[in-house]
Amino acid sequence: MTQRTRCPTCQRSIQWSEQSPYRPFCSERCRLIDLGAWLSGTHAIAGDAVEGPEGAAPPADEPRDR
């Protein structure tokens, strides 16, 4: 029996096997769409913000307090 799953990006049904090199995605295109969503911040893991060590410089996009 072959296990089937759905592509997380387009929901197409795919076979979960060695013949599906991009699993769990159906194609490289869907894999790259998902990667872009993680890199842009569209996808994120919920949790508390992590604070840096004291005295660390703020990120470049945040203004510094004077």
C-alpha atoms as one frame of an Amber mdcrd trajectory, in Angstrom:
protein
   0.000   0.000   0.000   1.374   3.389  -1.006   0.976   6.241   1.443  -0.426
   9.464   0.016  -0.302  12.963   1.460  -1.215  16.481   0.402   1.286  19.131
  -0.666   1.273  21.800   2.087   1.405  24.569  -0.529  -1.097  23.602  -3.247
  -2.909  20.658  -1.578  -2.266  18.326  -4.538  -2.268  14.657  -3.531   1.212
  13.115  -3.821   2.746   9.707  -3.218   5.117   9.581  -0.214   7.993   7.589
  -1.672  11.488   7.798  -3.122   9.872   8.767  -6.445   8.791  12.078  -4.864
  12.086  13.941  -4.343  10.415  17.149  -3.055   8.186  15.476  -0.452   6.199
  16.675   1.389   5.845  19.104  -1.529   4.697  18.072  -5.000   7.352  20.100
  -6.832  10.353  22.366  -6.444   8.061  25.326  -7.144   5.867  24.544  -4.122
   8.964  23.938  -1.984  10.376  27.361  -2.922   7.034  29.101  -2.307   7.021
  27.639   1.214  10.657  28.642   1.817   9.866  32.199   0.692   6.981  32.363
   3.162   9.316  31.387   6.038  12.000  33.870   4.952   9.526  36.749   4.595
   7.982  36.065   8.013   4.588  34.980   6.644   5.137  31.597   8.331   6.417
  31.701  11.902   6.468  29.515  14.990   4.480  31.074  17.826   6.326  31.877
  21.012   7.714  34.602  23.198  10.197  37.056  21.723  13.809  36.302  22.555
  15.776  39.172  24.042  19.440  39.588  23.260  22.183  39.990  25.848  22.395
  43.280  27.747  24.509  45.873  26.017  24.040  44.303  22.598  23.512  46.712
  19.745  19.914  46.894  18.489  19.202  45.498  15.034  19.918  47.903  12.166
  16.218  48.497  11.484  15.499  49.670  15.074  16.373  53.217  16.206  18.902
  53.542  19.015  17.942  55.301  22.281  20.109  58.296  23.128
